[in-house]
Each structure stands twice: as C-alpha cells, then as structure tokens.
Amino acid sequence: MAAYKVNVSLPEELVGQIDETAGELGLTRSGFIAEASARYVADVKNLSAEERRRKDIDRAIASMRRIGAKLSAEDIQDMMDQLRRDRERGMPREEER
C-alpha cells in the first residue's frame, strides 16, 4: 500500500501524549497515528452499519405492528397453530432454508 505524507496541526499536549504512548508501544509517531486513524475509521464504519441495522429493525417492527393491527385474533391464532405444527414436523425455519 502506498504511503502518503500529510501535514496536520495538533495541540502540543496531544502530540506529547501520542509520542509517549507510541514509545511505550514501540511505534513511531507516524505509525501510531496511522494505526489510530485506521481504528477510528473502522469504528465509524461499524457504527454506521449498526445504526443501519437498528433502523432496519425499527422499520420491520413498525411494519409488523401495522400488519398485526389488521389481523383478527382468529387469524393470529391460526398462524400460531401453523407455526407449532411446522415445528413439530421439524420444518426448517425461514433462515435455515
């Protein structure tokens, strides 16, 4: 992977902390900042993915509530009975198919 030189301005105290921690880890300042930056980018991406999953789950729950509101108690009981029969026969669940 190609390495690029960049100029950044950091507070003096932070540079001191970076140098101290990098030294303790046996890293150069540049190596430490590269590693810290890579971890931060990964954390941001993971957080974004987690937020998307949460929104998808929230939308699915809302959809199921709308569907459930349209079903009668008898419809719900019929569906539950069918699920029980499927489980008793050992039918694979949807995610296992």
C-alpha positions, 0 to 999 in steps of 0.5 A: 500500500502506498504511503502518503505524507500529510501535514496536520496541526495538533495541540502540543499536549496531544502530540506529547501524549501520542509520542509517549504512548507510541514509545511505550508501544514501540511505534513511531509517531507516524505509525501510531497515528496511522494505526489510530486513524485506521481504528477510528475509521473502522469504528465509524464504519461499524457504527454506521452499519449498526445504526443501519441495522437498528433502523432496519429493525425499527422499520420491520417492527413498525411494519409488523405492528401495522400488519398485526393491527389488521389481523383478527385474533382468529387469524393470529391464532391460526398462524400460531397453530401453523407455526407449532405444527411446522415445528413439530414436523421439524420444518426448517425455519425461514433462515435455515432454508 
